[in-house]
Every structure is written in C-alpha cells, then in structure tokens.
Amino acid sequence: MQAINSQKHIFVEKPLALTESQLEEIKIAYENALSKNRAKQIIVGFNRRFSPALKEVKKILVSEQAKSINIRVNAGEIATDHWINDPEIGGGRIIGEACHFIDLAMYIAGAPIKTISAEALDKANGIINSVSISMSFENGSIASISYFSNGNKLVPKEQIEIFCGANIIQIDDFKSMQIIGKSRKKITFKTQDKGHQNEFKLFRDSIINGTEPIIPFEEIYLSSLATFKVLESIRENRKIIL
C-alpha cells in the first residue's frame, strides 16, 4: 500500500494478499492511483506463465479456443508448524502456493475465470492442504487442479495436460513436454525452467521501456480472488460465481 501511494513499481512474491479484504484494499488503492494517472506496475511472482513450456503452448493455442486443462501437483507434506501454515504469515498452502496453479489455469485458458469450486481432503489437524479444484472460464474452457500434499516426493511435482482441437499437450515438471496432434513432438529443456528468470527480465524490460505490465492487474486480482473463493467454496460446500 505504501509503495502504491509512493508511485513505485512493485514486485510481490505470491500471494498478493493474505485475506480477501486486504486484496480489495489493494485494488481500491491501485484503481485510485490509475484514475490520477499515478499508477505503476504491480506484478506478482506467477512465474510459470513465463516458462519455456508455456511459451510453446501459446504458439499452438489461441485464446478463443475452448480447452480442457488438467493440472496435478504433488506438493509434498510439510510440518504442521511450518510458517506457510500460519494464516498471518503464509496464509496456508492454498493461498500461499495453490494460487500459482489457479493463475496458470487462467493463463492457459486465455479467458477470465467464471466459476470455481473445491473439495478438500479431511485432515485431523484441520489444515487444508490437499484439494481438488474445478474451474470454468468465459470462453468455455474448463480446468481441474489437483493440489495434493499426501503423496511421495519420488514422483515429479507438476504435471499439466491440455486438450484442445484434437491436440494434447503434456508438460512434465517443466523439464520436458509433448505435443500430440497429427504427429508427435517432444521438447526437452536444458534445465527445469519454471520461468523465474524470464519473469524478472521481462519485468525489468517493461519498466525500462515504459511498456504495458507483463501481467495485467485485472488478471492478478482475479486469480487472487479466485484463490480465496476456493476456501469459501470448501467452507460453504458450493460453487462460487466470480
């Protein structure tokens, strides 16, 4: 909030806020600065958008196409007293990490989130860290996110599948990918690249060159809001319309 009011460019590691009310305060402050032509960039570390794998995806798919998206995250178990489970520090694993994949699903879909719902695995300690999330988007796309903390670290962490127009794209932990259509193409990356370096480079370049933000604030706000709505959906056992 201080940085917005001081007309500073801002890079925030996810999450942008720990509560929905904080998120709304940021939105109001940003829109107020925008109305006075004093707004700078607010960027959140949603780095997977900027990975080589997603660059390849965007070469193949267009926003208007309806897509079926499946994201499976083998998040791994952490101690109950870990800082991310503290609601005032980490916000919990859904707000603190699953937000990555909600944003990623929206980016792949190429359209705003329309609805979101979720179910959580019951845990004796009451901490929500294994969830199944269902999403729909304005262009007819749908997505399923399985964020599970009760698996085994011997299995790769992130698997993404995209079904669209008789094509299937499979991304294996951001190390390799397959594009299956009329033919089959496999791409292997030199290292696991989730887009961190590219995001920082593009953020820096956009400031130097005075170009548009690398992630529109409206998308950052919407994916952040949808993350809070995951927890609301679990509490109230219903689908949320955004």
Buried (B, 14 or more C-beta within 10 A) or exposed (E): EEBBEEEEBBBBEBBBBBBBEBBEBBBEBBEEBEEEEEBBBBBBBBBBBBBBBBEBBEEBBEEEBBBBBBBBBBBBBBEEEBEBBEEEEBBBBBBBBBBBBBBBBBBBBBBBBBBBBBEBEEEEEEBBBBBBBBBBBEBEBBBBBBBBBEBEEEEEBBBBBBBBEEBBBBBBBBBBBBBBEEEEEEEEBEEBBBBEEBBBEBBEEBBEEEEEBBBEBEBBBBBBBBBBBBBBBBEEEEEBEB
